[in-house]
Amino acid sequence: MKDLFFVKDYVALYEEIEGGNCEVFEFTHPIGTVYHQFIKREIPISLEGGPYFDLLTPYGYGGPVITELKDTTKKDELVTLFCQAFQEYCLEHNIVTEFVRFHPLVDNAQDFDSCYNVLFRRHTTGITLKGFEDPIQEEFSSSTRKRIRKALRDGVTYRITENPSNLDEFQDIYLTTMKRVGASDFYLFDDAYFSKMIENLGEQMVLVEAIYDSQVIGAELHFHTGPYVHTHLSGTIDGDINHLSPVYVMTYAIVLWAQERGVEYIHSGGGVNPGPDDSLYVFKKKFGKNTEFDYYVGNKVWNEEIYEKLNEATNATSESGLFPAYRWS
C-alpha cells in the first residue's frame, strides 16, 4: 500500500507552485525495492556545464520509501545500494542537492538516516483509532468532549461528502481563513489547484462541513488512503462563531466516519513552530492525548563541487544553516 504522499498524482499538484516537474526514481534489487518521488527544479544560476537542478519533497511528506524487502536483515544493505544508485543518477542528471520531508507515520527517516543528513523538526499530532473501542473517549480531552456535546445540543450538525465534485464553497472558506490568520502567499492556493485536486485525487478526498442554521460555518478537507486519514486543509467563516465550536464538531465527525471504515490513524499535522508551546500544536493535542509522531527532514548534497560553486556565485555560506544555501542568499 502506498500512502497518498507516495502517489505521483499528489506530487503533481505542486509542480507549478514549486516551479518544477514531478519525477520518480525506483530502485529495484534482488533484496527489495525503494520508491522515491520528488519535484525537480532548475537552479536559476548560470554555471558552466549547466543547467543544474535540485530536488525537494512538496508540501506534505514523502522521501524514499522501501516498498519491498525480501530479507529484513538486509535493510541497511538495500539502503546503501539505493544511495549509491541515486548518487549516480543525480550526477548523470546534473542534480546538486535534495531536501526531503520524511513521512512521520512510516518512519522512513529512520530507514534512510545513513543516506541523508536527517534532522528532527517537530512533533506532529494525530488521533489513534486502532485498538480503542471509543477513541473519542480515549483520545479527546474532557473539555473537548464537553464542547462537542454543547455544540450538538445547540444545533450544530455536520455533513460528510466523499469524492466531492465541487470545492467552491470550501475554497472560499479556506482562503478567508488563511487571509484572516495572515498566512503566506504559498497557502493561498488558486482555482487550478483545487480543480486538479478533484481530478487527481477525488476518490481519496473526504469533505467535512459543520452546519448551523442551514449555513456552512466550517469545512475540512481530508485524504483517505488505507489505514490513514490525513487532514489537509481547513477553515471557518468570519464572524463570532467560536461558541459553536465548528472545528470540534468536524473532528468528531471525521473520527466517526474513519472508525466505521477501519482507519487506524488520523494524522492532523503539527504546529506552526517546533516548540511544544505552539498554540496550534496545543490545540490539536486536545483531540489526541495519546498520539504523537516524530517529523524529520533531511538534506543531501549530491554534487559537492557544483554546490560550492553555486554558493560562491551567490555569496552564500553553508554556515547559515539554511539549505540549500544558494537559494537563501
C-alpha positions as CSV (number, residue, x, y, z in Angstrom):
1,M,0.0,0.0,0.0
2,K,1.3,3.4,-1.0
3,D,0.1,6.3,1.2
4,L,-1.2,9.4,-0.5
5,F,2.1,11.2,-0.3
6,F,3.8,8.5,-2.3
7,V,1.4,8.8,-5.2
8,K,2.6,10.8,-8.2
9,D,-0.8,12.4,-8.6
10,Y,-0.4,14.1,-5.3
11,V,3.1,15.5,-6.1
12,A,1.8,16.8,-9.4
13,L,-0.4,19.2,-7.5
14,Y,2.7,21.2,-6.6
15,E,4.7,21.2,-9.9
16,E,3.6,24.7,-10.9
17,I,3.7,26.0,-7.3
18,E,7.3,24.8,-6.8
19,G,8.4,25.6,-10.4
20,G,9.5,22.1,-11.3
21,N,8.4,18.7,-12.5
22,C,7.5,15.5,-10.7
23,E,9.9,12.7,-11.3
24,V,10.2,9.2,-9.9
25,F,13.3,7.1,-9.2
26,E,12.6,3.5,-8.4
27,F,15.5,1.3,-7.3
28,T,14.9,-2.5,-7.8
29,H,17.3,-5.1,-6.5
30,P,17.0,-8.8,-5.5
31,I,17.0,-7.6,-1.9
32,G,14.0,-5.3,-2.4
33,T,12.7,-2.1,-3.9
34,V,12.9,1.6,-3.0
35,Y,10.4,4.1,-4.4
36,H,11.4,7.7,-4.5
37,Q,9.5,10.6,-6.0
38,F,10.2,14.3,-5.9
39,I,10.0,17.7,-7.6
40,K,13.0,18.5,-9.8
41,R,13.6,22.2,-10.1
42,E,16.1,24.0,-12.3
43,I,18.5,26.1,-10.3
44,P,18.3,29.7,-11.7
45,I,22.1,30.3,-11.5
46,S,24.2,30.1,-14.6
47,L,27.3,27.9,-14.4
48,E,29.4,26.1,-16.9
49,G,28.1,22.6,-17.6
50,G,24.5,23.6,-16.6
51,P,21.7,23.8,-16.3
52,Y,21.8,22.3,-12.8
53,F,18.8,21.1,-10.7
54,D,17.8,20.5,-7.1
55,L,15.1,18.2,-5.6
56,L,12.6,18.7,-2.9
57,T,9.6,17.0,-1.3
58,P,6.5,19.1,-2.0
59,Y,4.1,20.4,0.8
60,G,3.3,17.4,2.9
61,Y,5.5,14.4,3.4
62,G,7.5,11.9,1.3
63,G,11.1,10.9,0.8
64,P,12.3,7.5,-0.3
65,V,10.3,4.5,1.0
66,I,11.0,0.8,1.0
67,T,8.1,-0.8,-0.9
68,E,9.5,-4.4,-0.8
69,L,12.1,-6.1,1.4
70,K,12.6,-9.8,0.9
71,D,15.1,-10.2,3.8
72,T,14.6,-7.9,6.8
73,T,18.2,-8.5,7.9
74,K,19.4,-6.8,4.7
75,K,17.5,-3.5,5.1
76,D,20.7,-1.5,5.7
77,E,22.3,-3.1,2.6
78,L,19.3,-2.1,0.5
79,V,19.5,1.5,1.7
80,T,23.2,1.6,0.9
81,L,22.7,0.3,-2.6
82,F,19.9,2.7,-3.2
83,C,22.0,5.6,-2.0
84,Q,24.8,4.6,-4.4
85,A,22.5,4.2,-7.3
86,F,20.7,7.5,-6.6
87,Q,24.1,9.3,-6.3
88,E,24.9,8.1,-9.8
89,Y,21.5,9.2,-11.1
90,C,21.9,12.6,-9.6
91,L,25.4,13.1,-11.1
92,E,24.2,11.9,-14.5
93,H,21.2,14.3,-14.4
94,N,23.0,17.4,-13.1
95,I,21.2,17.2,-9.7
96,V,23.1,19.0,-7.0
97,T,21.1,18.9,-3.8
98,E,18.0,17.5,-2.3
99,F,15.6,18.5,0.6
100,V,13.3,15.8,2.0
101,R,10.3,16.0,4.2
102,F,10.1,12.5,5.7
103,H,6.7,10.8,6.4
104,P,6.0,10.7,10.2
105,L,3.8,7.7,10.0
106,V,6.0,5.3,8.0
107,D,9.3,6.1,9.8
108,N,11.3,6.3,6.5
109,A,13.6,8.9,8.2
110,Q,15.0,6.1,10.4
111,D,15.4,3.8,7.4
112,F,17.4,6.4,5.4
113,D,19.4,8.2,8.1
114,S,22.6,6.7,6.7
115,C,22.0,8.2,3.3
116,Y,20.7,11.7,4.3
117,N,21.6,14.3,6.9
118,V,18.4,13.7,9.0
119,L,17.2,16.4,11.4
120,F,14.3,16.3,13.8
121,R,11.9,19.2,13.0
122,R,8.9,18.8,15.4
123,H,6.2,16.5,16.7
124,T,3.0,16.1,14.8
125,T,-0.3,15.2,16.2
126,G,-3.0,12.7,15.4
127,I,-5.8,10.5,16.7
128,T,-5.4,6.8,17.2
129,L,-8.4,4.7,16.3
130,K,-6.7,1.3,16.2
131,G,-7.1,-0.5,19.5
132,F,-9.6,1.9,21.0
133,E,-13.2,0.9,21.3
134,D,-14.1,4.5,21.8
135,P,-11.4,6.8,20.5
136,I,-13.4,9.9,21.3
137,Q,-13.4,8.9,25.0
138,E,-9.8,7.8,25.0
139,E,-8.2,10.5,22.8
140,F,-10.3,13.7,23.3
141,S,-9.7,15.8,26.4
142,S,-12.7,16.0,28.7
143,S,-13.1,19.7,27.9
144,T,-13.2,18.9,24.2
145,R,-15.9,16.3,24.6
146,K,-17.9,18.8,26.7
147,R,-17.6,21.4,23.9
148,I,-18.8,18.9,21.3
149,R,-21.8,17.9,23.4
150,K,-22.8,21.5,23.8
151,A,-22.4,22.4,20.1
152,L,-24.5,19.4,19.1
153,R,-27.2,20.4,21.7
154,D,-27.1,24.0,20.3
155,G,-28.0,22.8,16.8
156,V,-24.6,22.4,15.1
157,T,-24.7,19.5,12.7
158,Y,-22.2,18.1,10.2
159,R,-22.2,16.8,6.6
160,I,-19.6,14.4,5.1
161,T,-19.1,14.2,1.4
162,E,-16.9,11.5,-0.2
163,N,-15.3,12.3,-3.5
164,P,-16.8,15.9,-3.7
165,S,-17.4,17.2,-7.2
166,N,-17.2,20.8,-6.3
167,L,-15.0,22.7,-3.8
168,D,-16.1,26.3,-4.5
169,E,-17.6,26.9,-1.1
170,F,-14.8,25.1,0.7
171,Q,-12.2,27.2,-1.2
172,D,-13.9,30.4,-0.2
173,I,-14.0,29.4,3.5
174,Y,-10.4,28.2,3.4
175,L,-9.0,31.3,1.7
176,T,-11.0,33.5,4.0
177,T,-9.3,31.8,7.0
178,M,-5.8,31.9,5.5
179,K,-6.1,35.7,4.9
180,R,-7.6,36.2,8.4
181,V,-4.6,34.4,10.1
182,G,-2.0,36.2,7.8
183,A,-0.8,33.0,6.1
184,S,1.9,33.4,3.5
185,D,1.0,33.5,-0.2
186,F,2.1,29.9,-0.6
187,Y,-1.0,28.7,1.2
188,L,-3.4,30.8,-1.0
189,F,-4.0,28.1,-3.5
190,D,-5.7,29.1,-6.7
191,D,-8.6,27.7,-8.7
192,A,-6.4,25.4,-10.7
193,Y,-5.0,23.8,-7.6
194,F,-8.5,22.8,-6.3
195,S,-9.6,21.6,-9.8
196,K,-6.5,19.5,-10.1
197,M,-7.0,18.1,-6.7
198,I,-10.5,16.8,-7.7
199,E,-9.2,15.5,-11.0
200,N,-6.1,13.7,-9.5
201,L,-7.3,12.6,-6.0
202,G,-11.1,12.9,-5.9
203,E,-11.7,9.3,-4.9
204,Q,-9.4,9.8,-1.8
205,M,-11.0,13.1,-0.7
206,V,-13.4,13.5,2.2
207,L,-15.0,16.8,2.8
208,V,-16.4,17.5,6.3
209,E,-18.6,20.5,6.9
210,A,-20.0,22.0,10.1
211,I,-23.5,23.5,9.7
212,Y,-25.5,25.8,11.8
213,D,-28.9,27.4,10.9
214,S,-28.6,26.0,7.4
215,Q,-25.2,27.7,6.9
216,V,-21.8,26.0,6.5
217,I,-19.7,27.6,9.2
218,G,-16.6,25.4,8.9
219,A,-15.1,23.0,6.4
220,E,-12.2,20.5,6.4
221,L,-10.7,18.5,3.5
222,H,-9.2,15.1,4.3
223,F,-7.4,12.4,2.3
224,H,-8.1,8.8,3.0
225,T,-5.7,6.0,1.9
226,G,-5.9,2.6,3.5
227,P,-5.2,2.8,7.3
228,Y,-4.6,6.6,7.2
229,V,-6.7,9.8,7.1
230,H,-4.7,13.0,6.6
231,T,-6.2,16.3,7.4
232,H,-5.1,18.5,4.5
233,L,-6.8,21.9,4.6
234,S,-9.5,23.5,6.9
235,G,-11.2,26.8,7.6
236,T,-14.1,28.6,9.3
237,I,-16.2,31.5,8.2
238,D,-15.7,35.0,9.5
239,G,-17.8,36.1,12.5
240,D,-18.5,35.3,16.1
241,I,-18.8,31.5,15.8
242,N,-16.3,30.3,18.4
243,H,-19.0,29.3,20.8
244,L,-20.4,26.9,18.1
245,S,-17.1,25.0,18.1
246,P,-17.1,24.0,14.4
247,V,-13.6,22.5,14.4
248,Y,-14.6,20.3,17.4
249,V,-17.7,19.1,15.6
250,M,-15.8,18.4,12.4
251,T,-13.1,16.4,14.2
252,Y,-15.8,14.4,16.0
253,A,-17.4,13.7,12.6
254,I,-14.3,12.5,10.8
255,V,-13.4,10.2,13.7
256,L,-16.8,8.5,13.5
257,W,-16.5,8.3,9.7
258,A,-13.0,6.9,9.9
259,Q,-13.8,4.4,12.6
260,E,-16.6,2.8,10.5
261,R,-14.1,2.3,7.7
262,G,-11.3,0.6,9.7
263,V,-8.9,3.6,9.6
264,E,-6.1,3.2,12.1
265,Y,-4.8,6.8,12.4
266,I,-6.0,10.3,11.6
267,H,-2.9,12.5,11.1
268,S,-3.5,16.1,11.9
269,G,0.0,17.6,11.3
270,G,1.9,19.8,13.6
271,G,2.0,23.4,14.8
272,V,3.4,26.5,13.1
273,N,6.6,26.5,15.2
274,P,8.5,23.5,16.5
275,G,8.1,24.1,20.2
276,P,5.6,22.3,22.5
277,D,4.0,25.6,23.4
278,D,3.0,26.4,19.8
279,S,-0.7,27.3,20.1
280,L,-1.8,25.3,17.0
281,Y,0.0,22.2,18.3
282,V,-1.5,22.6,21.8
283,F,-5.0,22.9,20.2
284,K,-4.6,19.8,18.1
285,K,-3.4,17.8,21.1
286,K,-6.9,18.2,22.6
287,F,-8.0,15.6,20.1
288,G,-5.1,13.2,20.5
289,K,-3.9,12.9,24.1
290,N,-2.1,9.6,23.4
291,T,-0.9,10.1,19.9
292,E,2.2,11.8,18.6
293,F,4.6,11.3,15.7
294,D,8.1,12.5,15.0
295,Y,8.6,14.6,11.9
296,Y,12.1,14.7,10.4
297,V,13.5,16.5,7.4
298,G,16.7,15.5,5.5
299,N,19.1,17.1,3.2
300,K,21.8,15.9,0.9
301,V,24.5,17.4,-1.3
302,W,24.8,15.0,-4.3
303,N,27.4,17.1,-6.1
304,E,29.8,18.8,-3.6
305,E,31.9,20.5,-6.3
306,I,28.9,22.2,-8.0
307,Y,27.3,23.0,-4.7
308,E,30.3,25.0,-3.6
309,K,30.4,26.8,-7.0
310,L,26.7,27.7,-6.6
311,N,27.4,29.1,-3.1
312,E,30.3,31.1,-4.4
313,A,28.2,32.5,-7.2
314,T,25.6,33.8,-4.8
315,N,27.9,34.7,-1.9
316,A,26.1,32.1,0.2
317,T,27.6,30.2,3.1
318,S,26.7,26.7,4.3
319,E,27.2,28.0,7.9
320,S,23.9,29.9,7.7
321,G,22.1,26.6,8.4
322,L,19.7,27.2,5.6
323,F,19.6,24.6,2.8
324,P,20.4,24.7,0.1
325,A,22.4,27.8,0.9
326,Y,22.4,29.2,-2.6
327,R,18.6,29.5,-2.6
328,W,18.7,31.6,0.6
329,S,21.4,34.1,-0.3
